[in-house]
Amino acid sequence: MKNLKNTSSLLAVLALTSAFSSLSYAEEIQDEAFSLLADDLKYSQSGTMVTAKGNVNILSNRGNLWADKLTYNTETGQVIASDNVVYENEDGITVFLDSIELDGEMKAGVLKNIRVRLGKTIDEGPKLAAEEARREMNGKLSLKRAVYSPCDSCDDDDNLPWKIRADRIEYDQPNSIVTYEGASLDIYGTPVVYLPYFRHSINNEPLSGFLPPRFGNSTRTGFETKLGYYQHISKNHDATGRIRLMSDRGAMLGLEHRIQTDHLYSNIIGNVIEDDLDNTWRSNIVGQTEYVFKPGTRAGVNLNLASDDTYLDDFFDENPSHLTSTAYVEDASKEHYYAATATFFQDQKPLSDDDTTAQVLPQFMLERTFKFDHNNTNTFTASANVLSLHRSKGTSSQRIVTEFEYRDIKFFDSGDKFDFSANLRTDLYNIDLDNQSTSGNEGLYGRFLPLMSIKWERPMISASGYHKITPMAMAVLSPRGGNPGEIPNEDSVAYELDTSNLFDTNRFAGYDRIETGPRIIYGLDNQWGSTTTTEWRAFIGQSYRFFNDNDLPTTGGAETKASDWVGLLEAKPYEWLSLSSKFRMNNTSIDTRRMDNSALIGDTNDSYISITHSQLDGGPEEMKLTGRYIFNEKYSFEGEIHRDLNDGGRFLNTEGQINYTAQCYKLSFKARRRGFDNRNVPPSTDYLFNVELLTLGRNYE
């Protein structure tokens, strides 16, 4: 094989290597280094013609060229490469040609029967093929009577899973954008969709255009087709319009708008439909908008609104107990937190009355911490909470809560840790009753509650460092009472003792109810594992109060002097296995009153099985199984079973989905059965089918 290096007579060949990256002239590349390899290399007697034959290979920094034959006329500057021409440029674009001819200005003319591989190597990436092609003055490659597909052909282009045929295709290499005119989408050679104008990115970068459709069928909504259009406004700003066509319910229109800058974040989604079931307009809006003035200072709105109580369940399989929308402004640092909020609630429960739902208009929260050392172990905190609750029908109220707390944490060489706290809280309530109310007391009411607590714990570590035992105890001293009946309970309805709040001085949520009276709390924590990983853990604890407290709910776990036992068991002996059990047991009979168990086998990012079981004494008992199994690179299955173990063992939700990923497309099929009703939303069976054509950009979601 003959080798020729750095010969000026082959400048035309370098122009060839430039033909698919930019328009270049010979004088721009005279200093480029290249090599020419061929089985046979000859010069004419006049020296004006160079001919290379057999396994011609040109290597340069701009790319590589292969051909069976190449000729160069030194007088006219004409270069002809023929027979099995393959060129791969520095950006990974591979071009297959029957032949190519360059003129005296070293520019490629019309290319015949061209095939272009848009990948990192000669064997990867989507393909373009055309009867004719030329590079335009704007640097884009223009192809006539062309075909685009990322599917491997196996020497049978007519049997591709999918391809786009077009009268004209334009390829913008710097931006990786393909544009079509007069195109059609073919599935296994059969045209299925006409596309008069269409464009997409081959690397899934955001680009304006139609989104792939989705199809489904439901006994509740009928046959469904989801279509969408994505508008790419800028790299941090876009909008998506959607239409969901349902044979039994009509057409739902949706719009999503997103923007994110250095200071602003916004994502708002709205949907509306005229429901064919009862000819009523139904809608919802959900989203968040936030503006950050500076680190720690922000203002925003969180929206979650629906036209009626069952709209979200009917169309989106969401069944929340209530919806919350909040406007807020905050300023925070390590030493302070100031906030003002206004909240609108929509009660979604059956028989709820919007007129009796309390609305927070407004709420102010102020907190300031003063530090007396650099370790944050000696602090004084002053806080205030000002709230106005309004109802169209029923009791409205205004509340001012102030709280002052001194805290001192001490560490000793023995390993003992003492956490001392002294707290003083004062509350003032103003109660307003509307004219329709028949019970309750109007007027001003207040309370005053001092509280002191001290908590002790002492970690003890084995010589190997593998086992750590931490006994802990806490004493709380405060006067009894403090929950007068005239103060309405708006935000402290929830109370349940568990391991997360065992050592809290007040386990009520909110401010309207408080725990009072002297009490002690104790627990024992056992952990086994390294300094960075806990492999086993066992915790158990209890609280004991010296007087009965009738303000505590009878099902919360602390209604008697000696509370229920609460505990936690955790195990992670292997990376692929995690077990957990949280429980609450009767303090005398040791009967289980609450238990939450979970097991995870595998990796949630790969194949896995997750099992959860929840039981509440006198309440619901449910089990949920979710999982995914990846058979290979192409096939995977995922599913969920959610069962109510009390109500005759009925299945609340059962679904399974199989996914197939091919070289150029993805398919998924989901079957789902909902086994319960919610007022006007009956049980249903759904079938959803989705096709995603790879390299066509953003998917529906």
URUR-V405700 format. One record per backbone hydrogen bond with DSSP energy under -1.0 kcal/mol. CO is the residue of the C=O (numbers start at 1). NH is the residue of the N-H. If there is no record, write none. Layout:
BEGIN
co | nh
CO | NH
CO | NH
END
This chain:
BEGIN
co | nh
2 | 38
4 | 36
7 | 10
8 | 11
10 | 14
11 | 15
12 | 16
13 | 17
14 | 18
16 | 19
18 | 21
18 | 22
25 | 28
26 | 29
29 | 32
34 | 6
35 | 59
36 | 4
37 | 57
38 | 2
40 | 53
42 | 51
44 | 47
48 | 74
49 | 44
50 | 72
51 | 42
52 | 70
53 | 40
54 | 39
56 | 67
57 | 37
58 | 65
59 | 35
60 | 63
62 | 90
63 | 60
64 | 88
65 | 58
66 | 86
67 | 56
68 | 54
69 | 82
70 | 52
71 | 80
72 | 50
73 | 77
78 | 73
79 | 102
80 | 71
81 | 100
82 | 69
83 | 68
85 | 97
86 | 66
87 | 95
88 | 64
89 | 92
93 | 89
94 | 117
95 | 87
96 | 115
97 | 85
98 | 83
100 | 81
101 | 109
102 | 79
103 | 106
107 | 103
111 | 133
112 | 98
114 | 130
115 | 96
116 | 128
117 | 94
121 | 124
126 | 118
127 | 149
128 | 116
129 | 147
130 | 114
131 | 113
132 | 144
133 | 111
134 | 142
136 | 139
140 | 136
141 | 171
142 | 134
143 | 169
144 | 131
144 | 132
145 | 131
146 | 166
147 | 129
148 | 164
149 | 127
156 | 159
157 | 160
160 | 188
163 | 186
164 | 148
165 | 184
166 | 146
167 | 145
168 | 181
169 | 143
170 | 179
171 | 141
172 | 177
176 | 202
177 | 172
178 | 200
179 | 170
180 | 198
181 | 167
181 | 168
182 | 167
183 | 195
184 | 165
185 | 192
185 | 193
186 | 163
187 | 190
190 | 187
193 | 185
195 | 183
196 | 182
198 | 180
200 | 178
209 | 230
214 | 226
215 | 689
216 | 224
217 | 687
218 | 222
221 | 248
222 | 218
223 | 247
224 | 216
225 | 245
226 | 214
227 | 243
228 | 211
229 | 241
230 | 209
231 | 239
234 | 237
236 | 260
237 | 233
237 | 234
238 | 258
239 | 231
240 | 256
241 | 229
242 | 254
243 | 227
244 | 252
245 | 225
246 | 250
249 | 276
250 | 246
252 | 244
253 | 272
254 | 242
255 | 270
256 | 240
257 | 268
258 | 238
259 | 266
263 | 292
264 | 261
265 | 290
266 | 259
267 | 288
268 | 257
269 | 286
270 | 255
271 | 284
272 | 253
273 | 282
275 | 279
280 | 275
282 | 273
283 | 307
284 | 271
285 | 305
286 | 269
287 | 303
288 | 267
289 | 301
290 | 265
291 | 299
294 | 297
296 | 332
297 | 293
297 | 294
298 | 330
299 | 291
300 | 328
301 | 289
302 | 326
303 | 287
305 | 285
310 | 314
311 | 315
312 | 316
312 | 318
321 | 348
323 | 346
325 | 344
326 | 302
327 | 342
328 | 300
329 | 340
330 | 298
331 | 338
335 | 369
336 | 333
337 | 367
338 | 331
339 | 365
340 | 329
341 | 363
342 | 327
343 | 360
344 | 325
346 | 323
349 | 352
353 | 356
355 | 393
359 | 390
360 | 343
362 | 388
363 | 341
364 | 386
365 | 339
366 | 384
367 | 337
368 | 382
370 | 380
377 | 409
378 | 372
379 | 407
380 | 370
381 | 405
382 | 368
383 | 403
384 | 366
385 | 401
386 | 364
387 | 399
388 | 361
389 | 397
390 | 359
396 | 432
397 | 389
398 | 430
399 | 387
400 | 428
401 | 385
402 | 426
403 | 383
404 | 424
405 | 381
406 | 422
407 | 379
408 | 420
410 | 418
412 | 415
416 | 412
417 | 457
418 | 410
419 | 455
420 | 408
421 | 453
422 | 406
423 | 451
424 | 404
425 | 449
426 | 402
427 | 447
428 | 400
429 | 445
430 | 398
431 | 443
432 | 396
434 | 437
443 | 431
445 | 429
447 | 427
449 | 425
451 | 423
452 | 477
453 | 421
454 | 475
455 | 419
456 | 473
457 | 417
460 | 469
462 | 465
466 | 529
467 | 462
468 | 527
469 | 460
470 | 525
471 | 458
472 | 523
473 | 456
474 | 521
475 | 454
476 | 519
477 | 452
479 | 517
484 | 487
494 | 509
501 | 504
518 | 546
519 | 476
520 | 544
521 | 474
522 | 542
523 | 472
524 | 540
525 | 470
526 | 538
527 | 468
528 | 535
528 | 536
533 | 530
535 | 572
536 | 528
537 | 570
538 | 526
539 | 568
540 | 524
541 | 566
542 | 522
543 | 563
544 | 520
549 | 552
553 | 556
556 | 497
557 | 564
561 | 545
565 | 585
566 | 541
567 | 583
568 | 539
569 | 581
570 | 537
571 | 579
574 | 577
576 | 602
578 | 600
579 | 571
580 | 598
581 | 569
582 | 596
583 | 567
584 | 593
584 | 594
585 | 565
586 | 590
591 | 586
593 | 617
594 | 584
595 | 615
596 | 582
597 | 613
598 | 580
599 | 611
600 | 578
601 | 609
603 | 606
607 | 603
608 | 628
609 | 601
610 | 626
611 | 599
612 | 624
613 | 597
614 | 622
615 | 595
616 | 619
620 | 616
621 | 645
622 | 614
623 | 643
624 | 612
625 | 641
626 | 610
627 | 639
628 | 608
629 | 637
634 | 661
635 | 631
635 | 632
636 | 659
637 | 629
638 | 657
639 | 627
640 | 655
641 | 625
642 | 652
642 | 653
643 | 623
646 | 648
647 | 650
650 | 644
652 | 675
653 | 642
654 | 673
655 | 640
656 | 671
657 | 638
658 | 669
659 | 636
660 | 667
664 | 694
665 | 662
666 | 692
667 | 660
668 | 690
669 | 658
670 | 688
671 | 656
672 | 686
673 | 654
674 | 684
678 | 681
681 | 678
684 | 674
685 | 219
686 | 672
687 | 217
688 | 670
689 | 215
690 | 668
692 | 666
693 | 696
END
